């Protein structure tokens, strides 16, 4: 058995893999890969997936749930275009590579971006604090969890302005007050399903209000909301697998229960990092991510020995991103506590082997 700590595409429950695999061969007589997206069978899949998102996150009335394509990378552009108003200004918090990507795409479509808070000064190793949120902008944008640098917002930034968030890597890992947001967007490939779909949760009152002179049909969220995510052929298999995963999530206690499990996994690994003299964390305790845990060896001379240990233990995906180095344990919803225990045992074994 392999223990998958990869940052994405994500680990999913085995029951989801099994059901999705069966549907590839037979989904009401056809493969899920070949059915018409206009068929009653797939329309029912899309509607159930949207309903399960609303149930899992307690989405209030007045919001549309959309399954689009392009990942968060296209979401950067979609969000900025749909939130553009007369001032053509926006406030962004810069916490890493994906936040920088969102800033760049907003600028590319003509938005005057005010980066009012940033952690770039220490290689994005913390969540900014003590900032003043601007009041002369159309909206505020932030990235809730930073997969590369292992930081996570544990509170929603306070603002009376429209709020937009890229939740790609921690959506469905814990409860969230959707009513505080005008747009939430997330690539599927962490806690939702296989790569291919991008989830948007959009306040209906913002739809069709953009003042952008540049608005391609596909990038206008109102068009998708009006067509129930069927403006064009949706990513059928990705939506189907996401539906199966959401069914499993809801059936096993929902985001409230999974938050407890995720917290237990994170505490187990952070405890090993903090108490094992061979390792050190890269992020202040108050800013640590429960999804992506980054850590370093205290002595790089131990690298070969540690790499051999975790590889022999069938652990995969542990190598850190080149921007940080060291190691990154991504612990999405479906990763079990048993896999975390395998990792902590290997870390303990390294220190014991040194005498």
C-alpha positions in Angstrom: 0.0 0.0 0.0 1.3 3.4 -1.0 0.8 6.4 1.3 0.1 9.4 -1.0 1.3 12.8 0.4 1.3 14.4 -3.0 0.2 18.0 -3.4 -2.2 17.3 -6.3 -3.9 15.7 -8.0 -5.4 14.5 -4.8 -5.9 11.3 -2.9 -9.6 10.3 -2.9 -11.5 7.6 -0.9 -11.2 4.1 -2.3 -14.9 3.8 -2.6 -14.9 6.8 -5.0 -12.2 5.2 -7.2 -14.2 2.0 -7.3 -17.5 3.5 -8.3 -15.9 5.9 -10.8 -14.0 3.0 -12.4 -17.2 1.0 -12.7 -18.9 3.9 -14.4 -16.1 4.1 -17.0 -17.2 0.6 -18.1 -20.9 0.9 -17.5 -23.1 3.9 -16.6 -26.6 3.0 -17.6 -25.4 1.0 -20.5 -22.8 3.4 -21.8 -19.5 4.6 -20.4 -19.6 7.8 -18.3 -16.9 8.9 -20.8 -19.2 8.8 -23.7 -22.7 9.8 -22.5 -24.2 13.0 -23.7 -23.9 15.9 -21.2 -27.5 16.7 -22.2 -28.8 13.3 -21.3 -31.2 13.0 -18.4 -28.7 10.8 -16.6 -25.9 13.4 -16.6 -28.2 16.3 -15.9 -29.2 14.4 -12.8 -25.4 14.0 -11.9 -24.8 17.7 -12.3 -27.8 18.7 -10.3 -26.9 16.2 -7.5 -23.3 17.5 -7.5 -24.5 21.1 -7.2 -27.0 20.1 -4.4 -24.3 18.3 -2.5 -22.0 21.3 -2.6 -24.8 23.4 -1.1 -25.5 20.8 1.6 -21.8 20.2 2.5 -21.0 23.9 2.9 -24.4 25.1 4.0 -24.6 27.5 1.1 -27.3 30.1 1.7 -30.0 31.0 -0.8 -29.0 33.5 -3.4 -25.9 31.6 -4.6 -25.2 29.6 -7.7 -22.9 26.6 -7.8 -21.1 26.1 -11.1 -18.8 23.5 -12.4 -16.5 25.0 -15.1 -13.1 24.2 -16.5 -9.6 25.8 -16.6 -8.6 25.4 -13.0 -7.9 28.2 -10.6 -5.5 29.6 -13.2 -8.4 30.6 -15.4 -10.4 31.4 -12.2 -8.0 34.2 -11.6 -9.2 35.9 -14.8 -12.9 34.9 -14.4 -13.1 36.3 -10.8 -11.4 39.6 -11.7 -13.5 40.2 -14.8 -16.8 39.4 -13.1 -16.0 41.6 -10.1 -14.7 44.6 -12.0 -16.8 47.7 -11.4 -16.4 51.4 -12.2 -13.3 52.0 -10.2 -11.4 49.1 -11.8 -9.5 48.7 -8.6 -9.0 45.7 -6.4 -7.2 44.8 -3.2 -5.1 41.6 -3.1 -3.2 39.7 -0.3 0.0 38.2 -1.6 0.8 34.9 0.2 2.6 32.9 -2.5 2.8 31.6 -6.0 -1.0 31.2 -6.6 -1.8 34.6 -5.1 0.9 36.1 -7.3 -0.8 34.4 -10.2 -4.1 35.9 -9.3 -2.6 39.4 -9.0 -0.9 39.1 -12.4 -4.1 38.0 -14.2 -6.1 40.8 -12.6 -3.6 43.3 -13.9 -3.7 41.7 -17.3 -7.4 42.4 -17.7 -7.0 46.1 -16.7 -7.5 46.1 -12.9 -5.4 48.5 -10.8 -4.2 46.1 -8.1 -3.4 47.3 -4.6 -1.3 44.6 -2.9 -2.1 45.8 0.6 -0.6 42.9 2.4 2.2 40.5 1.5 4.5 37.9 3.1 7.0 37.9 0.2 9.7 39.5 2.4 10.4 36.2 4.0 9.6 33.9 1.1 5.9 33.6 2.0 6.7 31.9 5.3 3.8 33.5 7.2 0.3 34.9 6.8 0.5 38.8 6.8 -0.9 40.6 9.9 -1.5 44.1 10.9 -2.6 45.3 7.5 -5.2 47.9 6.6 -7.8 46.8 4.2 -8.4 49.4 1.5 -11.9 50.9 1.1 -11.6 52.4 -2.4 -11.5 49.2 -4.4 -14.2 47.0 -6.0 -13.3 43.8 -4.1 -10.8 42.0 -1.9 -9.1 38.8 -3.0 -7.0 36.3 -1.0 -5.9 32.6 -1.3 -7.1 30.7 1.7 -4.3 28.0 1.8 -0.9 28.1 0.2 0.2 24.7 -1.0 3.8 25.5 -1.7 4.7 27.4 1.5 2.5 25.5 4.0 0.5 28.6 5.3 -3.2 28.9 5.8 -5.6 31.6 6.8 -7.4 30.5 10.0 -9.7 33.5 9.9 -11.5 35.3 7.1 -10.1 38.8 6.5 -12.4 41.5 7.9 -14.0 43.7 5.2 -17.3 45.3 4.3 -16.3 45.1 0.6 -17.1 42.2 -1.7 -14.8 39.3 -0.9 -13.3 36.8 -3.4 -11.3 33.7 -2.4 -9.3 31.0 -4.1 -10.0 28.0 -1.9 -8.5 25.4 -4.2 -6.5 23.5 -1.6 -8.6 23.6 1.5 -12.3 23.7 0.4 -14.4 20.9 2.0 -11.7 20.4 4.6 -13.6 22.5 7.2 -16.8 24.5 7.5 -16.8 27.9 5.9 -19.3 30.8 6.1 -20.1 31.2 2.5 -22.3 34.2 3.2 -19.2 36.3 3.7 -18.0 35.8 0.1 -19.2 37.0 -3.3 -17.1 34.5 -5.2 -15.4 31.3 -4.0 -13.5 29.3 -6.6 -11.5 26.1 -6.4 -9.8 23.7 -8.7 -11.2 20.2 -8.0 -8.0 18.3 -7.7 -7.4 18.5 -3.9 -10.4 17.7 -1.8 -13.2 17.6 -4.4 -12.3 15.2 -7.2 -10.0 14.6 -10.1 -8.5 17.4 -12.2 -10.7 18.8 -14.9 -13.5 20.7 -13.1 -13.3 24.0 -11.3 -16.0 24.9 -8.7 -17.4 28.4 -8.4 -19.8 29.4 -5.7 -21.2 32.8 -6.7 -23.5 35.3 -5.1 -26.3 35.8 -7.6 -26.4 39.5 -7.0 -23.0 40.1 -8.6 -23.8 38.3 -11.8 -24.0 40.5 -14.9 -22.7 43.6 -13.1 -19.2 43.7 -14.6 -18.1 46.9 -16.3 -15.3 45.2 -18.2 -15.2 46.0 -21.9 -13.5 42.6 -22.4 -15.9 39.8 -21.5 -15.8 36.6 -23.6 -18.9 34.5 -23.4 -17.2 31.7 -21.5 -15.7 34.0 -18.9 -19.1 35.6 -17.9 -20.3 33.7 -14.9 -23.9 34.8 -15.6 -23.9 32.8 -18.8 -23.0 29.7 -16.8 -25.5 30.3 -14.0 -28.3 30.9 -16.6 -27.4 27.5 -18.2 -26.9 25.5 -15.0 -23.2 24.9 -15.9 -24.2 23.6 -19.3 -23.2 26.5 -21.4 -20.8 24.2 -23.2 -19.8 20.5 -22.6 -18.8 20.3 -19.0 -16.0 18.0 -17.7 -18.4 15.1 -17.4 -16.1 12.5 -15.6 -14.6 15.0 -13.2 -18.1 16.2 -12.2 -19.3 12.7 -11.8 -16.3 11.7 -9.6 -16.8 14.9 -7.6 -20.4 14.0 -7.0 -19.4 10.6 -5.7 -16.8 12.1 -3.4 -19.3 14.6 -2.1 -21.8 11.8 -1.4 -19.1 10.1 0.6 -18.2 13.3 2.4 -21.8 14.0 3.4 -22.5 10.4 4.4 -19.5 10.4 6.7 -20.3 13.4 8.8 -19.7 16.2 6.3 -17.1 19.0 6.7 -17.6 19.2 10.4 -16.4 15.6 10.9 -13.6 15.8 8.3 -12.3 18.9 10.1 -11.8 16.9 13.3 -10.0 14.1 11.3 -7.8 16.7 9.5 -6.9 18.4 12.8 -5.9 15.1 14.3 -3.7 14.3 11.4 -2.0 17.7 11.4 -1.4 17.6 15.2 0.2 14.2 14.9 2.7 15.3 12.3 3.4 18.8 13.7 4.0 17.1 17.1 6.6 14.9 15.5 8.3 17.8 13.7 8.4 19.9 16.9 9.6 17.2 19.2 12.0 15.3 16.9 15.5 17.0 16.9 16.1 15.8 13.4 13.4 18.1 11.9 12.1 21.7 12.0 9.0 23.4 10.6 9.1 26.3 8.2 6.0 28.2 9.3 5.0 29.9 12.6 2.6 27.8 14.6 -0.3 30.3 14.2 -0.1 30.2 10.4 0.5 26.5 9.8 -1.6 24.8 7.2 -3.5 21.6 8.0 -3.4 20.6 4.4 0.2 21.1 3.4 2.8 20.6 6.1 6.3 21.8 5.2 9.4 20.9 7.1 13.2 20.6 6.8 16.0 18.5 8.2 18.1 20.1 10.8 21.1 18.4 9.3 21.2 18.0 5.5 23.7 15.1 6.0 20.6 13.0 7.0 18.9 13.5 3.6 20.0 10.3 2.0 19.1 8.2 5.0 15.7 9.8 5.5 14.8 9.6 1.8 15.6 5.9 1.8 13.4 5.4 4.9 10.3 7.0 3.5 10.7 5.5 0.1 11.1 2.1 1.6 7.9 2.7 3.6 5.9 3.2 0.3 5.5 6.9 1.0 5.1 9.0 -2.2 4.9 12.7 -2.9 6.9 13.9 0.1 9.5 16.0 -1.7 9.2 19.7 -1.0 8.6 22.3 -3.7 11.8 23.8 -5.0 10.7 27.3 -3.6 11.0 25.9 -0.1 13.0 22.8 -0.3 12.9 20.1 2.3 9.7 18.1 2.5 6.0 18.7 2.1 3.3 16.4 3.4 0.0 17.2 1.8 -2.8 15.7 3.9 -6.1 16.1 2.1 -9.4 14.7 3.4 -9.0 11.1 2.1 -5.5 10.6 3.6 -5.8 8.3 6.6 -4.4 8.8 10.1 -2.6 5.5 9.5 -0.6 7.0 6.6 0.4 9.9 8.9 1.5 7.4 11.5 3.7 5.6 8.9 5.4 8.9 8.2 5.9 9.9 11.9 7.3 6.4 12.5 9.8 6.9 9.8 10.8 10.2 11.2 11.3 8.7 14.6 13.3 5.9 13.1 15.7 8.3 11.5 16.5 9.9 14.9 16.8 6.5 16.6 19.2 5.3 13.9 21.5 8.2 14.7 21.9 6.9 18.3 
